[in-house]
Amino acid sequence: MVSPTAIASRSASACEAQTNSWCERWQTATVAEQFEYEIWVDYGNGKAWDEGVRRSRLAS
């Protein structure tokens, strides 16, 4: 299993190359949300991750 720290590092690098909303969302995400994002980005779908984070926050 990949550690949250490794995920954050790899995602930060990807984020720096982007200027869109999922990047901004990632920067303010919790570690758990960043882990979920890593799963989404593996499918190339940052927009779906945005939606997943929004839904998880509404549910909590």
C-alpha positions in Angstrom: 0.0 0.0 0.0 1.3 3.5 -0.9 1.8 5.8 2.1 -0.2 9.0 2.4 3.2 10.9 2.4 4.2 9.4 -1.0 0.8 10.1 -2.3 0.9 13.7 -1.2 4.3 14.1 -2.8 3.4 12.6 -6.1 0.1 14.4 -6.2 1.7 17.7 -5.4 4.0 17.4 -8.3 1.0 16.7 -10.6 -0.8 19.6 -9.0 1.9 22.0 -9.7 1.6 21.3 -13.4 -2.1 22.2 -13.4 -4.2 25.3 -12.7 -7.7 23.9 -12.6 -10.1 23.4 -9.8 -9.2 19.8 -8.8 -5.7 21.1 -8.2 -7.0 23.8 -5.8 -9.2 21.3 -4.2 -6.3 18.9 -3.6 -4.3 21.6 -1.9 -7.0 22.0 0.8 -7.9 18.3 1.1 -7.4 16.2 4.1 -5.0 13.2 3.9 -7.9 10.9 3.5 -9.3 13.0 0.7 -5.9 13.1 -1.0 -5.8 9.3 -0.8 -9.2 9.1 -2.4 -7.9 11.6 -5.0 -5.0 9.3 -5.9 -7.5 6.6 -6.7 -9.5 8.9 -8.9 -6.4 10.3 -10.7 -5.4 6.8 -11.6 -8.5 6.8 -13.7 -7.6 10.2 -15.1 -10.7 11.9 -13.6 -10.0 14.8 -11.3 -13.5 16.1 -11.9 -15.0 12.9 -10.5 -12.7 13.2 -7.4 -14.1 16.8 -6.9 -17.6 15.4 -6.9 -16.6 12.5 -4.5 -15.1 15.0 -2.0 -18.2 17.2 -2.2 -20.5 14.2 -1.5 -18.3 12.9 1.3 -18.3 16.3 3.0 -22.1 16.6 2.7 -22.5 13.2 4.2 -20.4 13.9 7.3 
